[in-house]
């Protein structure tokens, strides 16, 4: 029942995203693949070793070198087989940012397409929203990052990391009440890093300082 509710929320949010998302999705290709596509969340013992051992090795994940050719080609293969593979999505985004490329050599699609494809494939997967939110935040697209993290929190309200990252984005936009709301939730859930708490404390301290006459 809970999964059905989460899926319904995700689908509703996709509808609200409107024509911009639809336009982006149109050029990101079909999900049909010669192998898969598989939902990463269904991973069992041995999981997706056939794909990962051949294409998503430690060197690929670290951004050092590809296995079968160009590094983005191996990540592309992984994400066409398992579109919502969170570490592969994170790696594609991170390497694209490192190399200052919106379409990595060897990749079939522009980098952002892999996130869009993952959402189309599993609209109820909060980790996809979280990784996409991080990518958008790194590009300085804060408003879009907030929307993505908000969806992630809707889908996984007890995920400390997504709550924390949403709080960080609200901090960037100086929406301190909302930043505090999600920071409090993240820390109540056991998030370990004090950064957001410290930044909020500095803001509160500054607001209490006597104003110059």
N, C-alpha and C positions, 0 to 999 in steps of 0.2 A: 504493500500500500504506500509506504513512504517513498519508494523508488518511483511509483507512478505519479505521486504528487510532485516530486522533484522534476520529473520529465515534463509534466504539464506546465510547471513554472518556466522551465527552459524554453519550451516551444512558444509560450506566450511572449517571452522576452525577445525571441527571435522575430516574431511578428512585429513587435514594437520597434525593432531596429530599423524597419522600413526599407525603402528602395536603395539606400546607400549600401547596406550589407548585401542585398540581392545583386546589385550591380557588380560588386567585388566578387561574389560567389560565382557569377556567370563565367568569368574568365579563368577560374581555378580548376577546371577539368572535372571529369566524372570520377566518382569514387571507385567504380568497378576496376578491379585489378586482376592480373593473372594469378596472383597468390594473395588470398585474403579478399577484402580487408577484414582484419580482426580487431576486436575491442581489447585494448590493453588490460582492462579490468577483469577479463576472463582468464588471465594468465594462470596456468596451473604449474605443477612441478615440471621443470624442464622448459616451461613457458614457451618463449619464442626463440629458442636457441638456434634454430635453423636460419632465422633472419639475422639475429644479433651476432652470432659467431662469424657469419660471413660478411656482414656489413656495418654493424654497430659495435665495433670493438672499443677497447679502452683508448686506443690512439685516436679513433674517430671522435669519441666523446670529448677527449681533451683538445681536439682541434689540431692534432699534430700531423696526421697523414691519413689518406684514404686507404682502403683495402683493395678495391677492384679498379680504382682509378682516382678521379677527383673526389675529395672528401665530401663535397655536397652531393655527389652522385650516390654515395653510400647512404647518406642520411635520407636522401630522396627515396631510395629503394625501401628503407626502413619505414618511412612515413606513408608510402603508398600501400605497404602491406599492413601497417598498424598505425592508422592515421592519428590516434590519440596517445601515442607513445610519449609520455611527458618529458623524459630525458632527451629523446631525439628532437622534440620540438624546442626544448630549451637550448640544445646544442646548435640547431639551425639558426635560431635567433641570435645567440651569442656570437657565433662565428661571422654571421652577416654584419653584426655591429662592429666586430673587431676589424673586419676587412672593408667596412664602409660600403657594403654592397646590398642593394635591395633585391638583387637576383643573382644568386651565387653561381659561378661557372660549374656546370655539371648538374645543377638542379633543374628539374623539368618546369618548375613554376617559380614565380617570385616568392621571396621568403614569407611574406604575409599570407600568401595563399595556403601555406601548410596549416596555419592556425585556423583559417576560415574553413578549410576542408575538415579539420578535426572537429570543429563545432557542428558542421553539417552532419558528420558521421555520428557523433555522440553529444547532442545538445545538452544532456544532463550530466556531463562530466565536469566537476568543479576544477579539477587540476588543469584542464585545458584552458579554462578562463583565467586561472592564476598565472600560468606561464605566458599566455598572450598578454595579460595585463602588465607583466614585468617587461615584456618586449616593447609594448606601447609606451610605458613609462620611460624606458631607456631612450626612446626616440623623442621624448619631450611632449608626447601626445597625452598630456595628463588627464584631460577631460574624458578621452576614450578609455584610458587606463582605469579611471574611477568607475566608469560604467561596467567595464569587464570584471573588476574586482567585486562590485556590487552584485553582479550576477553570481559570481563565485560564492559569495557569502549567502545569497539566497539558497543556493544549491547545497552548501555545506556550512551551516551556521556555526558548527562546533569546530571548524578548522582554524586553529590559532594563527597559522601563517597567513592565510588569506585575510583574516580580520586585521592583522598587523599591517599588511601591505596596503590595505584600503585606508587605514589610519594614516600611513605615510603619505599617500596621495592627497588626502584631505589636509595634511600638514603643509604640503607644498602650496596649496591654494588658499592657505590661511583660514580654512574653515575649522577653527580650533575645537569647537564643541563636538563636531563630528569626529575629528581626529581623536579626541579624548574618549569618545564613546567606543570606538573600535579598538583603541589601545587598551582600555579597561577590559574589554571582552577578550582580547588576545592574551593579556597577562593573567586573567582569571582562568584561561584555558591552559596556562603553563608556558607561554612563549618566553624564551630565555633571554633574548637580547634587550638591553635597557635603552637602546638608542631613542626610540620614540618617547618613552617616559621622560628621559632627560631633556629632550627638546621641548616637550610640553611644559616641563618644570621651568625651563628658561623663559618661555613665553609668559607663564604665570608670574614669575618673579619680575620680569620687565614691566608687566601691566600694573604691578603693585608699587613700583618705584615712584617717588615724588616727581611730578612733572615740573620742568624748569619754568621759572616765572619770567 
